[in-house]
Amino acid sequence: MTTLNHEIYINAPKSQVWDVIANLGGIVKFHPLVTNSYYVTDDKQGTGAARVCEFGPDRSVNETAIAWNEGESYTLEVQFIKGQKPPVHSLHGSVSVRGHGSGTVATMTVEYAPKFGPLGKIVDVILLRPQFNKIVPNVLKGLKHHIETGESVDPQVLSQIELSPATS
């Protein structure tokens, strides 16, 4: 199992950051690669709530909340439903928030189990980790920008944002 953690400081109260990330269908406003997102369940929050994220016309994933700690964190199970699938047995993404001074630290964790045994470990180091270590900080960067400015983030907006260092 591989676990990757990234965090960013957001100049906004924890409750405001939580409201944005807890709106699962609204990820399109801050995830620079998501072109469309929508709920696929009647439940909009809590364990069992689910969304579809589209990455252009050729790739989409279904993400279902498998853990939900209101106001604090949630974990999503990711299932690839359209397009190329990465060589993993399982993929989970977690988001958490914690107050830090007058702002908030948002943390994203990606956890996955590579396929193909020993060969999978090589694929993980060469391909999977570098991809996730690029994507996740950009999602956090988009989240920060969206919350602090109200502007939606796409790849063009992302390229114009300067990333502030995360706090520990």
N, C-alpha and C positions, 0 to 999 in steps of 0.2 A: 504494500500500500504506500502510495506517495501522498504527502501532505504539503501544500504550499500555502503560506500566509502572506498577506499584504495588508497594509493599513495606510490611512491618510487622515490628516486633521482637517476638519470642516468647521468653518467659522459660522456655526449655527447651533442652536440648542439641540440637545439629544432628541427631544420630542419631535422637532421639525424633521430631523434626519430620519428618524424612525417612520414618520408618516410617509415620507417619499419611498423608502425601501419596502415598507409594508404594503404599498400599492403595487402588487405584483404585476398587474396589467400595464402599469406606467413605466416599466423598465425602458421602453423605447425612447423616453425623454432623456435618459442619461447614458445608456449603453451605446457606444459609438458604432457598433456593428449590427445592432438589432434594427431592422427596417420596419417591423410590425410586431406588436405583442397584444395578446388578448387572453381573457380568462376562458377556461374550458370546464369550469365547475361553477355551481351556484355559490359555493363558499368563496368569498374573496380574501379571507384571511384565516389563519389557523391551520392546523394539521389537516391535510387533505385538499387544501386550496391548490389549484393548478392553473398554469398558463402555458401558452405556446409562444415561443419566440422565433420569429422568422429572420433569417440572415439573407436577404435577397430572395429571389424566386426559387432557388435551388437547394436551400438548406433550412431545416427547422428542427426545433427540439421541444419536447414537452417537459416541463419542470413542475414537480409535485412536492408540496411541503410535507416532509416526513417528521419534522420537529418544529415547534413554534413556542417561543418564550416571549409573550407579548411585551412590547416595548424594549426588548433586549436583543433577540436573535431569532434566526430561523435557519433551517437546513432544507435544501431542495435536492430531490433525486432527479437527475437529468437523463432523459431517454431521447435518443436520436430517432426522429420519425421521417426525415427526408434528407437526402444528400449523403455525402461521405461521412462515415462513422469512424471516430478515432479507435485505435486498437486498445480498448480498455474493457474490462469486465463490468465495472461500475463507475459512476461518476457522481459525486455529490458536491454541491456548493453551499457554503454557509456565509451568512452576513450577520455581523453583530455591531452594536453601537455601545459606546461608553462615554459618559461625560468626561471632559478634560478642560478644566478652567471654565471659560465662558463658551467653549465650543464642544465639539464631539470628535472622537476618534472612531472611524468606521473601519472594520476589519472584514476582509473577504478571505475565506479559506476554500481551497479546492482540494478534494481528496479523491483519488482514483486508484484502481488496481490494473496495472498494465497486463495485457494478454501476452501469450507466447513465452512464458517462463523466463529462462535466462536471456533469450533474445529480446524479450519484452523489456528487460531492464536496460538494455542498450538503447532500444527505441525510446524509452522514457528519457534517458539522459540526452540523447541527440535531438529528439523531435518534440516529445510531449512537454517536458519541463520548459524548454525555451519558449514554446508557443504560449503556455499558460502564464509564464512569467512576463510575457509581453501583454497579453490580453487583460489579465486581472488588474494590473496597475492602471491601464487605460480606462477600464470601467470605473474604478475609484476616482480617477481624474475627472471623468465625465460626471460622476455623482457630485463631487465637490463643486464643479463649475455650475451644474444645473441648480443646486441648492443655493449657492451664493449669488447667482445672477438671474436665475429664472429661465435662462436660455436652454433650449434643447440642444443636445450634443449629437453630432454626426461626425463622420471621419474628417470633414473639412474643418468643422469647429474644433475638433480634438487637436488637429495639427497646429492650431493657433494658441492653444492653452499652454502656459508654462506651469509645470508641476511644482507645487510647494513640497518641501520635505515632510515626511510623516513624523509624528511625534511617537515617542516610545513610552 
